[in-house]
Amino acid sequence: MNANSLKRKKMFSSIAELLGVLLVVTFLFFPILWILITSFKSGEDVYSLSLIFEPTLDNFRAIFNTENNFGKYYMNSIIVVFFTLIITLPVSVLAAYSISRYKIPGKALLMFAILATQFIPLIVNVIPFFSAFRNWGLLDTTIALIIVNLGHTIPYAIWLIKGFMDSIPIDMEEAGSIDGASRLRILWNIVLPIAKPGIITATVFCFVVVWNEFMFALILTSREAITLPVALSYFIGENGVVWNEMAAAGVIYVIPTIIFMLIVRKEFVKGMSAGAIK
């Protein structure tokens, strides 16, 4: 095979690779682009495939009016996510470090029990939680949703963070203890900075799970503590789906996720890479 043939083969390979990448990117981002475009369309233009239309902000105004009350639902979701993560992270870090470093009787069984909680279908827990919260007067409150989410995020975060804790050489902690550092100072100054990618990775997955949680929010709330996933379903009425307003709500819905991922993307990539290597 001569040099020209190799050159043409390499060029065709590069073109095929580029086309493949463009096809995948188009497949992934086309629905997002379509929702973004639809959010600026009027009710008359929403069923048109034309990309030429008069954009409007009426959809965004409509979802935040007193009838839709989208702003309140948005704040409910933020409250649930914030307090779930603010409780999950310190509890999970301390638990993961303790399991990783201390000799605990039945440690293997404990870790299996923590992992087994992730295998239980969520629907199985609905009735017990509903009955308990009804008796405690916590139905239709963000506190109920926070408690429910903690039951899923803490075990998952413990399991994930422990894997990163195990990979940290214990010699580094011994050097710190020789210098007179307490166990908490060793954890804060030595372990946490090294385990940061793993903690960020756990945070991202917990954030996504809580932010998108639908079933418990649907069953345990009715008016005051409704969150965004449930609120989005309200755009489906007896006359069909109000696509333009739902699209506008969808755009607002994904903004916190995008901002959060932009903030932690570097550490998240490090954490995913470390997990792949291990």
C-alpha positions, 0 to 999 in steps of 0.5 A: 500500500503506497503513501497516497492510499494510506493518506486517503485511508487516514483521512476517511477514518478521521472523517468517519470519526468526526461524523460519528462524534457529531451524530452522537452529540446531535442525538444527545443535545437535540432534545435539549435544544428543542425544549429550549426553542419550545420554551420561547414559542407561543401556544400557536407556534409550539406545534410548528416545526419551523425554526422561524417564529416570534420569541416570547417570554410569556411562558416563563411569566406564566409558570411563576404566576400565582396559579402555577406557583412554580416559584414555591415548588422551586424553593421546596426542591432547593430546601430538600436538596440543600438539607439532604446534602448538608446532613448526608455529607458529614454523616457519610464521611465520618461513617466511611472513615470509621468503617475504613480505619477502625476494626469493627466486628462484622464489618463485612456484614455491615457493608453488605447491609449498607449496600443491600439498602440500595437493592430495595425497590422504593415502592416497598417503602412508600406505605411504611413512610406514609403511615409513619409521617401521617402519625407524626403529622409530617405529611406534606412537609419538606422534613418528610422528604428530607428524611426519606431522601436521607435513607437513600443518600447516606448508605450510597455515599458511605459505600462510595466514599469508603472506597476512596478512604481505603485507597489513602495510605495509612502511613500519611495518617501515622505521620500526622499522629506522630506530629501530635495531630488529633484524629479529627485534625488528621481527618480534616487536614490529610484525609479529606483533601485527598478524598475530595474527588470521591466526596464530590462524586458522591455529592453529585450523584446524591444531588441528582437523585434528590433533585429528580426524586418523584415518587415519594414527593408525589405520594407524601405531598399534596400542596405545601411541600410539592417539589419540581418533578411533581410540579412538572406533571401539573402541565398535563391537563384535561385538554392535553399537555401545555408544551410551551409552559412545560418546556419553560419549566423544564429549562428553569428546572435544569439550571441548578443542575448545570450550575452545580456541574460547572462548579464541581466538574473538575473534581467530579472527573477526577473522582470518576477517573479514580473510581475507574482506575480502582 
